[in-house]
Amino acid sequence: MNTSYALHEMLEVHEMAAFKTVCITKSKTMQALVTDPELRQILQQDVQLSQQQLQELGGVLSKVTLT
């Protein structure tokens, strides 16, 4: 089922996807630099959650038709 969104709404979803991509990159980079195991675990959880959210945003974008 296609969903109709205005252009600005689609751009907002793209912006969120770009932000989540930056979050993944930063958390993965920081994992290599931290020595505290608890902080490393938090960063790993952030990577996993951000990847899931990015997939969900991709699913929204794949169903969009512009109005």
VEXDO-261535 format. One record per atom (N, C-alpha, C): residue number from 1; residue in one letter; atom name; x, y negated, z negated. Coordinates in steps of 0.02 Angstrom, whole numbers, m for minus. Layout:
N
[atom NUM; "a"; "CA"; [X; Y; Z]];
...
This chain:
67
[atom 1; "m"; "N"; [42; 59; 0]];
[atom 1; "m"; "CA"; [0; 0; 0]];
[atom 1; "m"; "C"; [44; m62; 0]];
[atom 2; "n"; "N"; [35; m105; 48]];
[atom 2; "n"; "CA"; [71; m168; 51]];
[atom 2; "n"; "C"; [38; m220; 7]];
[atom 3; "t"; "N"; [78; m261; m25]];
[atom 3; "t"; "CA"; [53; m314; m67]];
[atom 3; "t"; "C"; [75; m380; m36]];
[atom 4; "s"; "N"; [30; m427; m33]];
[atom 4; "s"; "CA"; [46; m493; m4]];
[atom 4; "s"; "C"; [71; m539; m59]];
[atom 5; "y"; "N"; [128; m568; m47]];
[atom 5; "y"; "CA"; [158; m618; m92]];
[atom 5; "y"; "C"; [176; m680; m53]];
[atom 6; "a"; "N"; [175; m736; m86]];
[atom 6; "a"; "CA"; [198; m798; m56]];
[atom 6; "a"; "C"; [274; m795; m52]];
[atom 7; "l"; "N"; [303; m834; m8]];
[atom 7; "l"; "CA"; [375; m834; 1]];
[atom 7; "l"; "C"; [412; m849; m63]];
[atom 8; "h"; "N"; [389; m898; m102]];
[atom 8; "h"; "CA"; [423; m915; m164]];
[atom 8; "h"; "C"; [422; m858; m214]];
[atom 9; "e"; "N"; [370; m817; m213]];
[atom 9; "e"; "CA"; [368; m759; m259]];
[atom 9; "e"; "C"; [419; m707; m238]];
[atom 10; "m"; "N"; [425; m695; m174]];
[atom 10; "m"; "CA"; [475; m647; m150]];
[atom 10; "m"; "C"; [546; m671; m166]];
[atom 11; "l"; "N"; [556; m736; m158]];
[atom 11; "l"; "CA"; [622; m764; m174]];
[atom 11; "l"; "C"; [638; m757; m248]];
[atom 12; "e"; "N"; [588; m764; m290]];
[atom 12; "e"; "CA"; [598; m754; m362]];
[atom 12; "e"; "C"; [621; m683; m378]];
[atom 13; "v"; "N"; [589; m634; m345]];
[atom 13; "v"; "CA"; [608; m564; m355]];
[atom 13; "v"; "C"; [680; m553; m330]];
[atom 14; "h"; "N"; [697; m583; m274]];
[atom 14; "h"; "CA"; [766; m578; m249]];
[atom 14; "h"; "C"; [815; m608; m298]];
[atom 15; "e"; "N"; [797; m664; m328]];
[atom 15; "e"; "CA"; [840; m697; m376]];
[atom 15; "e"; "C"; [850; m653; m438]];
[atom 16; "m"; "N"; [797; m621; m461]];
[atom 16; "m"; "CA"; [803; m575; m518]];
[atom 16; "m"; "C"; [847; m516; m500]];
[atom 17; "a"; "N"; [841; m490; m440]];
[atom 17; "a"; "CA"; [882; m434; m418]];
[atom 17; "a"; "C"; [956; m455; m415]];
[atom 18; "a"; "N"; [969; m515; m392]];
[atom 18; "a"; "CA"; [1038; m539; m390]];
[atom 18; "a"; "C"; [1066; m546; m460]];
[atom 19; "f"; "N"; [1026; m571; m506]];
[atom 19; "f"; "CA"; [1047; m579; m576]];
[atom 19; "f"; "C"; [1062; m511; m607]];
[atom 20; "k"; "N"; [1019; m461; m595]];
[atom 20; "k"; "CA"; [1030; m395; m624]];
[atom 20; "k"; "C"; [1094; m364; m595]];
[atom 21; "t"; "N"; [1109; m378; m532]];
[atom 21; "t"; "CA"; [1171; m353; m502]];
[atom 21; "t"; "C"; [1232; m383; m537]];
[atom 22; "v"; "N"; [1228; m447; m552]];
[atom 22; "v"; "CA"; [1283; m480; m589]];
[atom 22; "v"; "C"; [1289; m450; m659]];
[atom 23; "c"; "N"; [1233; m436; m691]];
[atom 23; "c"; "CA"; [1234; m405; m758]];
[atom 23; "c"; "C"; [1269; m338; m756]];
[atom 24; "i"; "N"; [1253; m298; m706]];
[atom 24; "i"; "CA"; [1285; m232; m700]];
[atom 24; "i"; "C"; [1360; m239; m691]];
[atom 25; "t"; "N"; [1380; m284; m647]];
[atom 25; "t"; "CA"; [1451; m294; m634]];
[atom 25; "t"; "C"; [1487; m317; m697]];
[atom 26; "k"; "N"; [1458; m364; m732]];
[atom 26; "k"; "CA"; [1491; m390; m793]];
[atom 26; "k"; "C"; [1495; m337; m847]];
[atom 27; "s"; "N"; [1442; m299; m858]];
[atom 27; "s"; "CA"; [1443; m248; m910]];
[atom 27; "s"; "C"; [1493; m192; m893]];
[atom 28; "k"; "N"; [1496; m173; m829]];
[atom 28; "k"; "CA"; [1545; m121; m810]];
[atom 28; "k"; "C"; [1616; m146; m819]];
[atom 29; "t"; "N"; [1628; m209; m802]];
[atom 29; "t"; "CA"; [1695; m237; m810]];
[atom 29; "t"; "C"; [1714; m241; m884]];
[atom 30; "m"; "N"; [1667; m264; m924]];
[atom 30; "m"; "CA"; [1681; m271; m996]];
[atom 30; "m"; "C"; [1692; m203; m1030]];
[atom 31; "q"; "N"; [1660; m151; m1005]];
[atom 31; "q"; "CA"; [1670; m84; m1034]];
[atom 31; "q"; "C"; [1743; m64; m1032]];
[atom 32; "a"; "N"; [1777; m82; m978]];
[atom 32; "a"; "CA"; [1847; m64; m971]];
[atom 32; "a"; "C"; [1892; m105; m1017]];
[atom 33; "l"; "N"; [1867; m162; m1041]];
[atom 33; "l"; "CA"; [1908; m207; m1081]];
[atom 33; "l"; "C"; [1898; m200; m1156]];
[atom 34; "v"; "N"; [1840; m176; m1178]];
[atom 34; "v"; "CA"; [1826; m173; m1250]];
[atom 34; "v"; "C"; [1857; m110; m1281]];
[atom 35; "t"; "N"; [1874; m117; m1344]];
[atom 35; "t"; "CA"; [1902; m59; m1381]];
[atom 35; "t"; "C"; [1853; m30; m1431]];
[atom 36; "d"; "N"; [1802; m69; m1449]];
[atom 36; "d"; "CA"; [1754; m46; m1498]];
[atom 36; "d"; "C"; [1705; 4; m1465]];
[atom 37; "p"; "N"; [1701; 66; m1491]];
[atom 37; "p"; "CA"; [1657; 115; m1460]];
[atom 37; "p"; "C"; [1583; 97; m1462]];
[atom 38; "e"; "N"; [1562; 64; m1514]];
[atom 38; "e"; "CA"; [1491; 44; m1519]];
[atom 38; "e"; "C"; [1474; m9; m1466]];
[atom 39; "l"; "N"; [1519; m57; m1457]];
[atom 39; "l"; "CA"; [1508; m108; m1406]];
[atom 39; "l"; "C"; [1510; m76; m1336]];
[atom 40; "r"; "N"; [1555; m29; m1326]];
[atom 40; "r"; "CA"; [1558; 6; m1261]];
[atom 40; "r"; "C"; [1493; 42; m1247]];
[atom 41; "q"; "N"; [1463; 73; m1299]];
[atom 41; "q"; "CA"; [1400; 109; m1292]];
[atom 41; "q"; "C"; [1343; 60; m1275]];
[atom 42; "i"; "N"; [1343; 2; m1306]];
[atom 42; "i"; "CA"; [1292; m49; m1291]];
[atom 42; "i"; "C"; [1298; m72; m1219]];
[atom 43; "l"; "N"; [1359; m82; m1196]];
[atom 43; "l"; "CA"; [1370; m102; m1127]];
[atom 43; "l"; "C"; [1347; m48; m1078]];
[atom 44; "q"; "N"; [1360; 15; m1096]];
[atom 44; "q"; "CA"; [1338; 71; m1053]];
[atom 44; "q"; "C"; [1262; 73; m1049]];
[atom 45; "q"; "N"; [1229; 62; m1105]];
[atom 45; "q"; "CA"; [1156; 61; m1105]];
[atom 45; "q"; "C"; [1130; 3; m1063]];
[atom 46; "d"; "N"; [1164; m54; m1066]];
[atom 46; "d"; "CA"; [1144; m111; m1025]];
[atom 46; "d"; "C"; [1151; m96; m951]];
[atom 47; "v"; "N"; [1204; m61; m932]];
[atom 47; "v"; "CA"; [1214; m42; m862]];
[atom 47; "v"; "C"; [1157; 4; m839]];
[atom 48; "q"; "N"; [1141; 53; m879]];
[atom 48; "q"; "CA"; [1088; 100; m861]];
[atom 48; "q"; "C"; [1020; 65; m855]];
[atom 49; "l"; "N"; [1005; 22; m903]];
[atom 49; "l"; "CA"; [941; m14; m902]];
[atom 49; "l"; "C"; [938; m62; m842]];
[atom 50; "s"; "N"; [992; m97; m829]];
[atom 50; "s"; "CA"; [994; m143; m772]];
[atom 50; "s"; "C"; [987; m106; m706]];
[atom 51; "q"; "N"; [1018; m48; m700]];
[atom 51; "q"; "CA"; [1011; m9; m639]];
[atom 51; "q"; "C"; [938; 13; m629]];
[atom 52; "q"; "N"; [906; 33; m682]];
[atom 52; "q"; "CA"; [835; 53; m678]];
[atom 52; "q"; "C"; [792; m7; m657]];
[atom 53; "q"; "N"; [805; m64; m687]];
[atom 53; "q"; "CA"; [766; m124; m670]];
[atom 53; "q"; "C"; [779; m145; m598]];
[atom 54; "l"; "N"; [840; m138; m575]];
[atom 54; "l"; "CA"; [856; m155; m506]];
[atom 54; "l"; "C"; [819; m109; m457]];
[atom 55; "q"; "N"; [814; m46; m474]];
[atom 55; "q"; "CA"; [776; 1; m432]];
[atom 55; "q"; "C"; [702; m19; m430]];
[atom 56; "e"; "N"; [675; m39; m488]];
[atom 56; "e"; "CA"; [605; m60; m491]];
[atom 56; "e"; "C"; [594; m123; m449]];
[atom 57; "l"; "N"; [640; m170; m452]];
[atom 57; "l"; "CA"; [634; m230; m411]];
[atom 57; "l"; "C"; [638; m213; m337]];
[atom 58; "g"; "N"; [681; m165; m320]];
[atom 58; "g"; "CA"; [686; m143; m250]];
[atom 58; "g"; "C"; [621; m111; m228]];
[atom 59; "g"; "N"; [589; m75; m272]];
[atom 59; "g"; "CA"; [524; m45; m255]];
[atom 59; "g"; "C"; [471; m97; m242]];
[atom 60; "v"; "N"; [472; m150; m281]];
[atom 60; "v"; "CA"; [425; m205; m271]];
[atom 60; "v"; "C"; [438; m237; m203]];
[atom 61; "l"; "N"; [502; m250; m188]];
[atom 61; "l"; "CA"; [519; m283; m125]];
[atom 61; "l"; "C"; [502; m240; m64]];
[atom 62; "s"; "N"; [507; m174; m72]];
[atom 62; "s"; "CA"; [494; m131; m15]];
[atom 62; "s"; "C"; [419; m130; 4]];
[atom 63; "k"; "N"; [376; m151; m41]];
[atom 63; "k"; "CA"; [304; m151; m28]];
[atom 63; "k"; "C"; [276; m219; m9]];
[atom 64; "v"; "N"; [320; m269; m4]];
[atom 64; "v"; "CA"; [298; m338; 6]];
[atom 64; "v"; "C"; [287; m354; 79]];
[atom 65; "t"; "N"; [234; m389; 92]];
[atom 65; "t"; "CA"; [224; m422; 157]];
[atom 65; "t"; "C"; [211; m496; 141]];
[atom 66; "l"; "N"; [242; m539; 179]];
[atom 66; "l"; "CA"; [236; m611; 168]];
[atom 66; "l"; "C"; [169; m636; 195]];
[atom 67; "t"; "N"; [141; m685; 159]];
[atom 67; "t"; "CA"; [79; m716; 182]];
[atom 67; "t"; "C"; [92; m786; 205]];
